[in-house]
Amino acid sequence: MSAKWKCLVCGYIHEGENPPEVCPICGVGPEQFERIQEVSEQKDNKAVQEPKDGTSVVEPMDRETAIIQSLYAISYGLYIISAHHDGVDNGQCANTCFQITAEPPRIAIGINKNNYTHELITQSGKFGVSVLNQQGHDYVRLFGFRSGRNIEKFADIPNVHRGESGILLLDDVIATVEAEVIGELDAGTHTLFLGEVKAGEVRQKAEPMTYAYYRATK
C-alpha cells in the first residue's frame, strides 16, 4: 500500500511513496507535506469505537494529532481562480473560495504568495472564479501541477471566454464570478483577497466538484 501525504497548507492528499514535487492545489513544494499515519499505525494515538448507529467515536489523542485530524473534516470545493494583467492570462486551482456578504455581494479567496496568479491579482486588483463540476478533474490537473511562469495554461483550452473584466473564464463549468479586490489579509504563506463581485453567470445545472469528491475519484 502506498503512503499518503497531506499538504500542511491546503490539505491536499497525495498518494505515493514520496510527496509530490508541487502541490496541485496551492503550489507549495514537498517540504510542506506530512506523511499521514494509516489507521493501523495510529493505534497508540487513538482508539475507535463503533456505536450501533454507524458513527465513530474517537478517544482523545495528543494535541498535534488532534489538530491535524480535525482539519481533515473541513469540506472544500475546488475552483479555478484566474487573473489578467498587461496582456497576460493565468489561472490556478484553489480550494478556498467562499461568500462573505450578500448585500453587497462579496467573496474571499486564499492564494499562495508564491503563485503567479497571486502576482497578477496583486497587480490588476481583480480575479475570476470558475466553479468546477464533478467532471472537472482535467482542469484540476492542468491548472494545479504547473506554474504559469513556465507555460501558458489557457493556450490549449478551446472552451473559454473573457468576462466583463477581461479575465479568461472557463465555459464548461457550473458558474463564473468576477470580483474587484477591496481588501487583503496577510495569512502567512497565503493572502486572503476580499473581492466585491462585479459580474456572475450561471452556465450549468450540475453538482459542484468538492475536494472530498476529487480525492475519491481522481
HELIX and SHEET records of a PDB file:
HELIX    1   1 PRO A   30  GLN A   32  5                                   3    
HELIX    2   2 VAL A   39  GLN A   42  5                                   4    
HELIX    3   3 ARG A   63  TYR A   72  1                                  10    
HELIX    4   4 TYR A  116  SER A  124  1                                   9    
HELIX    5   5 HIS A  137  GLY A  144  1                                   8    
HELIX    6   6 TYR A  211  THR A  217  1                                   7    
SHEET    1   A 3 ILE A  13  GLU A  15  0                                        
SHEET    2   A 3 LYS A   4  CYS A   7 -1                                        
SHEET    3   A 3 PHE A  33  ILE A  36 -1                                        
SHEET    1   B 2 VAL A  48  GLN A  49  0                                        
SHEET    2   B 2 VAL A  57  VAL A  58 -1                                        
SHEET    1   C 7 VAL A  88  ALA A  94  0                                        
SHEET    2   C 7 TYR A  79  HIS A  85 -1                                        
SHEET    3   C 7 LYS A 126  VAL A 131 -1                                        
SHEET    4   C 7 ALA A 175  ALA A 187 -1                                        
SHEET    5   C 7 HIS A 190  VAL A 202 -1                                        
SHEET    6   C 7 ARG A 106  ASN A 112 -1                                        
SHEET    7   C 7 CYS A  97  THR A 101 -1                                        
SHEET    1   D 2 VAL A 160  ARG A 162  0                                        
SHEET    2   D 2 LEU A 168  LEU A 170 -1                                        
END                                                                             
